[in-house]
């Protein structure tokens, strides 16, 4: 593959800067560990912000597991090119979505890329996509502190801020500490920590049971001097909403999950 010339590199960097100049906030949703519900949080956060009347974008850079299209019920959608720019898919008139999942020939196709290829695609998503004027761009990053989170944090620069997702148990909290260290090393402001799977709400009696222990996310936030945005309990209805492509943040029903999430959104807004 031919290397870009200095002129091409400068042109790409300027394109990213031009697009970002029209975006007020960029929220990176990060987690040190997989399986904590990070993509569900990112997708519902974007939906909730758009329901607050904010012009919102959702960028999925979890290349090896792009689950945002499924969570939003957008499987099969394709990214079109309009006036030499990528046109994100519209979930609602004020929520635009872009994911590598929209570019795969088959939903089950594997993305087998090394770091430089990922960086190039992330730069295209920022510099060649017609996001327009946004109040907020939410970015769903893969777990860990590897190529994708590093690339996006370096590209968005001072526009960026992080929301870190954990679950209560120690094994997750220990990994998420690395995300805190990652953000501080890059001077990326941390908006706060969300504790997902914070108890289980019994659908019959309404009692909350701490099946994964509790308080790990809150203690981490206190120890690190970071705002604790709140805990979100497990609710079987949340699983149904994700599998059916109808995010719980659309407000179709009220539950302990939607109430907890609304408080988190209010803190972020």
N, C-alpha and C positions, 0 to 999 in steps of 0.2 A: 504494500500500500504506500503510495507516495506521501511524503511528509508535506504538510502545509507550509507555504512560504511565509516569511515574516509579514508580508503584506496581507495574505489571507488570514493569518492569525489575528492581526490587528483589526481587520474588518469584522471577524467573528466576535471579537471582544467588544467592539463598538456596537454591534447588533444586539448583544446581550444587554449592554448598558442602556441602549435606547429603549428596549422593551421593559427593563426593570424600572426605568424612570417613570413609567406609567402605572406602577404598582406600589401601593402605599406600604403594605406589610407583607412579609414572606415568613410563614410559619412552617418550620421543619418539624415534622412529627418523628421523633427518634425513639429507639429502644435498644438497650444493650443485649436483649435476648429475643429470640423468635417465639411465637406462640402466645404473646401477651395481649393480642387483640389490637395491635397498633394500626393496621389498615382499617379496621372497623371504626376505631376512634377517629382517624384522619378523615374518612369518608363522611361520617356523621358530623364531624366538626365543620366540614365544608358546607354540608347541607344546612346545618343550624345557622351558620353565619349568613348564608344566602337568605334564609328565612327571616333574619333580622333586617333584611333590606340592603345588605351589603353586596356589591358586585364582587363575586368570588370565583376563584379558579382552583382546581384540584389537579395536581400533577403527581402521577404515580411513577416513581423511578425504581420501584422494586422489580427489576427486570426479570429475575428468576422466579418470581411468584407474584405476578400482577393480579391481585384479587379485587382491585377497585371496580373494574367493569362488572364483575359478578355481584358485588355488594350493592351497586347502583342499578342493577338490571339492564346494563348496557352491552351485554355480550352480542357480538355480531356487528357492532357499529364500527365504522371505518373512518380514519382521518382523511379529510379531503384537502387538496391544495387549491387555494384561492389567491390569485395575484402573487404567486411565488411564495406564499406563506402557508404554513399548516393551520388548518381551521380546527380547533378543539371541538369535541362533541358537546352539544348542549344537553345538560340534564334538566335544567329549567332555564328560563330566559336570563337569569342572573347567576347561573352556575355553569361554568365551562370546565370540561374534563379532558385530560390528555393522559394516555397510558400506552406503554408498549404493547399491551394486550389488544389494542385496536389495530395494530400493525402486523399481527401474526396471521399467517395464512390459515392455520388451524388453531383452535383454542388450546390444544394439548402440545403444540410445538414447543420445544425447549429452546431457550435463549442461551447460547454458548459463546460468551464474549469475554475477552480479557479487559483489563482496566482501561487502556487507551480508547477502545471502541465505546465503552460505557461513557467515558468522559465526553467523547464526541457527540453522542446521542443526547446526553444531558444538555450540552451546550446548544444543540439544535432545538431542543424542547423549549429552552429559554429564549434563544435568539431568533428562531424562525417561526415560532407559533404566534398567531394573532390573538394574544390575550386581551388586547385593548386596555381600557382604563379599569383597573381593579382596585377595590379597597383591600383585598386580601388574597394572597395565593397560598394555599395549603399544599405542602409537599409530603407525600408518603414515602419515606425512605426505608430501605431494607434494614433489618436488625444489624447491630454491630457498629464498628467504627472504620469500615473499609472504604473502598473506592467511591461508592455512590454518595454516602453522607459527606465524605471529605470533599468530593468534587462540587457538590451543590453548595456546601457551606462556603467554599472559596469563591464560587461564582456569584452568589448573591451578596457577599461581603456585608456591608453595614445595613443592608435591608433586612437581613435575616434575624430570626429569633427562634428558639427551640421550645417545643413542648415534649417532655419526656414521659413515656408510658412504661409502667411496671406492673407487676402483680405483687401481692403481699408477701409471698414466701421468700426466704432468705436467698435461695439460689438465683432468683430473678433480681432482687435488690442488689446483690453483689455484682451482677453483670451490668446493671443500670448505673452503678457508680462509675463505670468506665465511660458511659455516655456523658456524665457530668464532667469528668476529667477532659473528655474530648472537646466539649463545648468551651470549657475554660481555656484549654490550650489554643483554641482558634479565636478566642475572644468573641464567641457567639453568645449573646445574651440568652438566658434561660427564663422563659415566661413562667414556667412552673412544672410540677410533676403531677401526673394523674395516676391513681392506683386503680387499675382495672381488675375485675373479678374480685371485688372487695366484698366478700360475703355472698351467700346464695339466698335469694328470696323465695321461700316456699310458695308455689302458686296456689296452694290450698288454704294454708293458715296465715300466710303473710309474714311469718317469722323469718328473721335473717340469721343464717347459720354461717359461721366463719370456717368454711371447709378448707380454705387455703391459708389459715391463720389470718391475722389482720394487722394493720398499722405499719407495715414495713415501708410503704411509700411515704407515709406521713413522717415517720421517724427519719428516713433518708433526707427528706426535704428540710426538716428541722436541723439535722446535723450539718447539712451543706449550706444552710442559710438561703434556701430557695423557697419560693411560695409553693404551698401545697394546694393544688386547684380543686381536689376532691376525689372521692372514691366512687366507683361505679360497680354496683352489685351484679352478680350473674342472674339473668332472668331467661328462662326458656324461650320467651317471646322474642328475645333479641336474636337468638339463633334462627328462628323462623324468619324474622325480618331480613337477616343477612342472606339466607339461602333463597329467599323469594325475590331478592332485588328491590326490597322496599325498606330503606333505612329507617330505624326507629326515630331519627331526628326529624322526619317529615311530619311528626305530630299526629299520626293517625290514632294513637291511643296513649293514655297516660299510665305510667307505671313508675315504680321506684327508680328504674333506669333512666327514663326520660326526665324525671324530676331532678335526679342527681346531675345528669348531663347538662340540663338547662342552667343550673347554677355554675357549672364549669364554664359554659359559653359566656355567661354574663361576666365572669371574672376576666376572661380573655378579651372580651369586647371592651 
